[in-house]
Amino acid sequence: MTRTIKTPALVLKSRPVGENHRGLSMLVKGEGLLHPFAYGAQGRRSSMRATAAPYNRGIAHLHYDGSKDRWRLTGFDAEETHDGLRENLDRFYLASVWAEILLNSHGGGVDSEALFQHSIQAFMRLSQSSGEVGRRLALAFYWGYLNLEGVSPNLQYCSKCGKILPCGRSDLPSYYYDDGSFIGGGCHHGAGYEVSEGVRKWLMSVEREGWDSAERIGLGLSVLRQAESWLLFMVQNFLERPLKSLRASPFPR
């Protein structure tokens, strides 16, 4: 069986194969995570040499050969090159972390299109961001990813007693446990991962209002760091592996 499709895609990773070819990993709309070969893409005269590069978004021309169980990229029309990701170390680092998360997931399964839309929004906004905004966009990316995978806790209710957790009317932190439960301060019993009221309020706002809220609403440095630590813990716990790209973090802890 063979298939030929033309569809939006986001390049996540590229590696040379021999002298002239390239192996790619791409998040493809409607298909999830694919690993096509791009024959001749390393050649100087190939149009894909520059276009089919990490973090570029565009229209992928893909052919599937069922006899070899292999995808081939025959063309890539770049629509967004996200040059801002390559011009700044902080943005490039965050893009690398996001790409590693997507590469270690299954591409979204039945929600692959939702994951694709979430990812292209994230990379586009990160490319145009500055300073702390990029780190807040990262929080929104992690939280949205966990929501799409169905493993994010409900921040409005205590998993132990079932009561609604007040928002903005309590100084008590909440706590996240390894089993995925989210516990209010009143039910806390000396274990768990502390989540401040500021982190919870910010994530609930982003969940309601989306990316614009993440760009607009600031966070104190200590709250930002706490949120980064907690959300990355949840992501790595879900993936069941550490993220290697975190070792290159330019951000002080």
Contacts in CASP RR format, 6 or more apart in sequence:
PFRMAT RR
TARGET T0000
AUTHOR 0000-0000-0000
METHOD contacts of the structure
MODEL  1
MTRTIKTPALVLKSRPVGENHRGLSMLVKGEGLLHPFAYGAQGRRSSMRA
TAAPYNRGIAHLHYDGSKDRWRLTGFDAEETHDGLRENLDRFYLASVWAE
ILLNSHGGGVDSEALFQHSIQAFMRLSQSSGEVGRRLALAFYWGYLNLEG
VSPNLQYCSKCGKILPCGRSDLPSYYYDDGSFIGGGCHHGAGYEVSEGVR
KWLMSVEREGWDSAERIGLGLSVLRQAESWLLFMVQNFLERPLKSLRASP
FPR
1 64 0 8 1.000
1 66 0 8 1.000
2 63 0 8 1.000
2 64 0 8 1.000
2 65 0 8 1.000
2 66 0 8 1.000
3 62 0 8 1.000
3 63 0 8 1.000
3 64 0 8 1.000
4 61 0 8 1.000
4 62 0 8 1.000
4 63 0 8 1.000
4 64 0 8 1.000
5 31 0 8 1.000
5 61 0 8 1.000
5 62 0 8 1.000
5 64 0 8 1.000
6 59 0 8 1.000
6 60 0 8 1.000
6 61 0 8 1.000
6 62 0 8 1.000
7 28 0 8 1.000
7 29 0 8 1.000
7 30 0 8 1.000
7 31 0 8 1.000
7 59 0 8 1.000
7 60 0 8 1.000
7 62 0 8 1.000
8 28 0 8 1.000
8 29 0 8 1.000
8 57 0 8 1.000
8 58 0 8 1.000
8 59 0 8 1.000
8 60 0 8 1.000
8 116 0 8 1.000
8 120 0 8 1.000
9 26 0 8 1.000
9 27 0 8 1.000
9 28 0 8 1.000
9 29 0 8 1.000
9 34 0 8 1.000
9 57 0 8 1.000
9 58 0 8 1.000
9 59 0 8 1.000
9 60 0 8 1.000
9 62 0 8 1.000
9 76 0 8 1.000
10 26 0 8 1.000
10 27 0 8 1.000
10 28 0 8 1.000
10 55 0 8 1.000
10 56 0 8 1.000
10 57 0 8 1.000
10 58 0 8 1.000
10 116 0 8 1.000
10 119 0 8 1.000
10 120 0 8 1.000
10 123 0 8 1.000
11 24 0 8 1.000
11 25 0 8 1.000
11 26 0 8 1.000
11 52 0 8 1.000
11 53 0 8 1.000
11 54 0 8 1.000
11 55 0 8 1.000
11 56 0 8 1.000
11 57 0 8 1.000
11 76 0 8 1.000
12 25 0 8 1.000
12 26 0 8 1.000
12 27 0 8 1.000
12 54 0 8 1.000
12 55 0 8 1.000
12 99 0 8 1.000
12 102 0 8 1.000
12 103 0 8 1.000
13 24 0 8 1.000
13 25 0 8 1.000
13 54 0 8 1.000
13 99 0 8 1.000
13 103 0 8 1.000
14 22 0 8 1.000
14 23 0 8 1.000
14 24 0 8 1.000
14 25 0 8 1.000
14 52 0 8 1.000
14 53 0 8 1.000
14 54 0 8 1.000
15 22 0 8 1.000
15 23 0 8 1.000
15 24 0 8 1.000
16 22 0 8 1.000
16 23 0 8 1.000
16 42 0 8 1.000
17 23 0 8 1.000
17 37 0 8 1.000
17 42 0 8 1.000
18 42 0 8 1.000
19 42 0 8 1.000
20 39 0 8 1.000
20 40 0 8 1.000
20 41 0 8 1.000
20 42 0 8 1.000
20 43 0 8 1.000
21 37 0 8 1.000
21 38 0 8 1.000
21 39 0 8 1.000
21 40 0 8 1.000
21 41 0 8 1.000
21 42 0 8 1.000
22 37 0 8 1.000
22 38 0 8 1.000
22 40 0 8 1.000
22 41 0 8 1.000
22 42 0 8 1.000
22 48 0 8 1.000
22 52 0 8 1.000
23 35 0 8 1.000
23 36 0 8 1.000
23 37 0 8 1.000
23 38 0 8 1.000
23 41 0 8 1.000
24 35 0 8 1.000
24 36 0 8 1.000
24 37 0 8 1.000
24 38 0 8 1.000
24 52 0 8 1.000
24 73 0 8 1.000
25 33 0 8 1.000
25 34 0 8 1.000
25 35 0 8 1.000
25 103 0 8 1.000
26 33 0 8 1.000
26 34 0 8 1.000
26 35 0 8 1.000
26 36 0 8 1.000
26 60 0 8 1.000
26 73 0 8 1.000
27 33 0 8 1.000
27 102 0 8 1.000
27 107 0 8 1.000
27 115 0 8 1.000
27 116 0 8 1.000
27 119 0 8 1.000
28 34 0 8 1.000
28 60 0 8 1.000
28 62 0 8 1.000
28 116 0 8 1.000
29 112 0 8 1.000
29 113 0 8 1.000
29 116 0 8 1.000
30 112 0 8 1.000
30 113 0 8 1.000
30 116 0 8 1.000
31 112 0 8 1.000
32 107 0 8 1.000
32 108 0 8 1.000
32 109 0 8 1.000
32 112 0 8 1.000
32 115 0 8 1.000
32 116 0 8 1.000
33 102 0 8 1.000
33 103 0 8 1.000
33 105 0 8 1.000
33 106 0 8 1.000
33 107 0 8 1.000
33 108 0 8 1.000
34 62 0 8 1.000
34 71 0 8 1.000
35 71 0 8 1.000
36 60 0 8 1.000
36 62 0 8 1.000
36 70 0 8 1.000
36 71 0 8 1.000
36 72 0 8 1.000
36 73 0 8 1.000
37 70 0 8 1.000
37 71 0 8 1.000
37 72 0 8 1.000
37 73 0 8 1.000
38 48 0 8 1.000
38 52 0 8 1.000
38 72 0 8 1.000
38 73 0 8 1.000
38 75 0 8 1.000
38 76 0 8 1.000
39 72 0 8 1.000
40 46 0 8 1.000
40 48 0 8 1.000
41 48 0 8 1.000
41 49 0 8 1.000
41 52 0 8 1.000
41 73 0 8 1.000
42 49 0 8 1.000
43 49 0 8 1.000
47 75 0 8 1.000
47 76 0 8 1.000
48 73 0 8 1.000
48 75 0 8 1.000
48 76 0 8 1.000
50 78 0 8 1.000
51 75 0 8 1.000
51 76 0 8 1.000
51 77 0 8 1.000
51 78 0 8 1.000
52 73 0 8 1.000
52 75 0 8 1.000
52 76 0 8 1.000
52 78 0 8 1.000
53 81 0 8 1.000
54 99 0 8 1.000
55 81 0 8 1.000
55 82 0 8 1.000
55 85 0 8 1.000
55 86 0 8 1.000
55 95 0 8 1.000
55 99 0 8 1.000
55 123 0 8 1.000
55 127 0 8 1.000
56 76 0 8 1.000
56 78 0 8 1.000
56 80 0 8 1.000
56 81 0 8 1.000
56 82 0 8 1.000
57 78 0 8 1.000
57 79 0 8 1.000
57 80 0 8 1.000
57 82 0 8 1.000
57 120 0 8 1.000
57 123 0 8 1.000
57 124 0 8 1.000
58 76 0 8 1.000
58 77 0 8 1.000
58 78 0 8 1.000
58 79 0 8 1.000
58 80 0 8 1.000
59 76 0 8 1.000
59 77 0 8 1.000
59 79 0 8 1.000
60 73 0 8 1.000
60 75 0 8 1.000
60 76 0 8 1.000
61 73 0 8 1.000
61 74 0 8 1.000
61 75 0 8 1.000
61 76 0 8 1.000
61 77 0 8 1.000
62 71 0 8 1.000
62 72 0 8 1.000
62 73 0 8 1.000
62 74 0 8 1.000
63 71 0 8 1.000
63 72 0 8 1.000
63 74 0 8 1.000
64 70 0 8 1.000
64 71 0 8 1.000
64 72 0 8 1.000
65 71 0 8 1.000
65 72 0 8 1.000
80 124 0 8 1.000
80 127 0 8 1.000
82 95 0 8 1.000
82 123 0 8 1.000
82 124 0 8 1.000
82 126 0 8 1.000
82 127 0 8 1.000
83 127 0 8 1.000
84 91 0 8 1.000
84 127 0 8 1.000
84 128 0 8 1.000
85 91 0 8 1.000
85 92 0 8 1.000
85 95 0 8 1.000
85 123 0 8 1.000
85 126 0 8 1.000
85 127 0 8 1.000
86 92 0 8 1.000
89 250 0 8 1.000
90 131 0 8 1.000
90 134 0 8 1.000
90 135 0 8 1.000
90 250 0 8 1.000
90 251 0 8 1.000
91 126 0 8 1.000
91 127 0 8 1.000
91 129 0 8 1.000
91 134 0 8 1.000
93 245 0 8 1.000
93 248 0 8 1.000
93 249 0 8 1.000
93 250 0 8 1.000
94 126 0 8 1.000
94 134 0 8 1.000
94 135 0 8 1.000
94 137 0 8 1.000
94 138 0 8 1.000
95 123 0 8 1.000
95 126 0 8 1.000
96 245 0 8 1.000
96 248 0 8 1.000
97 138 0 8 1.000
97 243 0 8 1.000
97 245 0 8 1.000
97 246 0 8 1.000
98 119 0 8 1.000
98 122 0 8 1.000
98 123 0 8 1.000
98 126 0 8 1.000
98 138 0 8 1.000
98 141 0 8 1.000
99 245 0 8 1.000
100 243 0 8 1.000
100 244 0 8 1.000
100 245 0 8 1.000
101 142 0 8 1.000
101 145 0 8 1.000
101 235 0 8 1.000
101 239 0 8 1.000
101 243 0 8 1.000
102 115 0 8 1.000
102 119 0 8 1.000
104 239 0 8 1.000
104 241 0 8 1.000
104 243 0 8 1.000
105 115 0 8 1.000
105 145 0 8 1.000
105 149 0 8 1.000
105 239 0 8 1.000
107 115 0 8 1.000
108 114 0 8 1.000
108 115 0 8 1.000
108 148 0 8 1.000
108 149 0 8 1.000
109 115 0 8 1.000
111 148 0 8 1.000
114 148 0 8 1.000
115 145 0 8 1.000
115 148 0 8 1.000
118 141 0 8 1.000
118 144 0 8 1.000
118 145 0 8 1.000
118 148 0 8 1.000
119 141 0 8 1.000
121 211 0 8 1.000
122 137 0 8 1.000
122 140 0 8 1.000
122 141 0 8 1.000
122 211 0 8 1.000
125 137 0 8 1.000
125 211 0 8 1.000
125 215 0 8 1.000
126 134 0 8 1.000
126 137 0 8 1.000
126 138 0 8 1.000
129 137 0 8 1.000
129 215 0 8 1.000
132 218 0 8 1.000
132 219 0 8 1.000
132 224 0 8 1.000
133 215 0 8 1.000
135 224 0 8 1.000
135 228 0 8 1.000
135 251 0 8 1.000
136 214 0 8 1.000
136 215 0 8 1.000
136 217 0 8 1.000
136 218 0 8 1.000
136 219 0 8 1.000
136 224 0 8 1.000
137 211 0 8 1.000
137 214 0 8 1.000
137 215 0 8 1.000
138 228 0 8 1.000
139 202 0 8 1.000
139 203 0 8 1.000
139 206 0 8 1.000
139 214 0 8 1.000
139 224 0 8 1.000
139 227 0 8 1.000
139 228 0 8 1.000
139 231 0 8 1.000
140 206 0 8 1.000
140 210 0 8 1.000
140 211 0 8 1.000
140 214 0 8 1.000
142 231 0 8 1.000
142 232 0 8 1.000
142 234 0 8 1.000
142 235 0 8 1.000
143 152 0 8 1.000
143 203 0 8 1.000
143 206 0 8 1.000
143 207 0 8 1.000
143 231 0 8 1.000
144 152 0 8 1.000
145 235 0 8 1.000
146 152 0 8 1.000
146 231 0 8 1.000
146 234 0 8 1.000
146 235 0 8 1.000
146 238 0 8 1.000
147 207 0 8 1.000
149 238 0 8 1.000
151 180 0 8 1.000
151 234 0 8 1.000
151 238 0 8 1.000
152 234 0 8 1.000
153 159 0 8 1.000
153 176 0 8 1.000
153 180 0 8 1.000
153 181 0 8 1.000
153 182 0 8 1.000
154 182 0 8 1.000
155 165 0 8 1.000
155 174 0 8 1.000
155 182 0 8 1.000
155 200 0 8 1.000
155 203 0 8 1.000
155 204 0 8 1.000
155 207 0 8 1.000
156 164 0 8 1.000
156 165 0 8 1.000
156 167 0 8 1.000
156 204 0 8 1.000
157 163 0 8 1.000
157 164 0 8 1.000
157 165 0 8 1.000
157 182 0 8 1.000
158 165 0 8 1.000
158 174 0 8 1.000
158 182 0 8 1.000
158 183 0 8 1.000
158 184 0 8 1.000
158 185 0 8 1.000
158 186 0 8 1.000
158 187 0 8 1.000
159 180 0 8 1.000
159 181 0 8 1.000
159 182 0 8 1.000
159 183 0 8 1.000
160 181 0 8 1.000
160 183 0 8 1.000
160 184 0 8 1.000
160 187 0 8 1.000
161 187 0 8 1.000
165 174 0 8 1.000
165 184 0 8 1.000
165 200 0 8 1.000
167 197 0 8 1.000
167 200 0 8 1.000
167 201 0 8 1.000
167 204 0 8 1.000
168 197 0 8 1.000
168 201 0 8 1.000
170 197 0 8 1.000
171 197 0 8 1.000
172 184 0 8 1.000
172 185 0 8 1.000
172 186 0 8 1.000
172 197 0 8 1.000
173 185 0 8 1.000
173 194 0 8 1.000
173 195 0 8 1.000
173 196 0 8 1.000
173 197 0 8 1.000
174 182 0 8 1.000
174 183 0 8 1.000
174 184 0 8 1.000
174 185 0 8 1.000
174 194 0 8 1.000
174 195 0 8 1.000
174 197 0 8 1.000
174 200 0 8 1.000
175 182 0 8 1.000
175 183 0 8 1.000
175 184 0 8 1.000
175 185 0 8 1.000
175 188 0 8 1.000
175 191 0 8 1.000
175 192 0 8 1.000
175 193 0 8 1.000
175 194 0 8 1.000
175 195 0 8 1.000
176 182 0 8 1.000
176 183 0 8 1.000
176 192 0 8 1.000
176 193 0 8 1.000
176 195 0 8 1.000
176 230 0 8 1.000
176 234 0 8 1.000
177 183 0 8 1.000
177 191 0 8 1.000
177 192 0 8 1.000
177 193 0 8 1.000
178 192 0 8 1.000
178 237 0 8 1.000
182 195 0 8 1.000
183 192 0 8 1.000
193 230 0 8 1.000
193 233 0 8 1.000
194 226 0 8 1.000
195 226 0 8 1.000
195 230 0 8 1.000
196 223 0 8 1.000
196 226 0 8 1.000
198 219 0 8 1.000
198 223 0 8 1.000
199 219 0 8 1.000
199 223 0 8 1.000
199 226 0 8 1.000
199 227 0 8 1.000
199 230 0 8 1.000
202 217 0 8 1.000
202 218 0 8 1.000
202 219 0 8 1.000
202 223 0 8 1.000
202 227 0 8 1.000
203 227 0 8 1.000
205 213 0 8 1.000
205 217 0 8 1.000
206 213 0 8 1.000
206 214 0 8 1.000
206 217 0 8 1.000
219 227 0 8 1.000
225 253 0 8 1.000
228 251 0 8 1.000
229 253 0 8 1.000
232 243 0 8 1.000
232 246 0 8 1.000
235 243 0 8 1.000
236 242 0 8 1.000
236 243 0 8 1.000
END
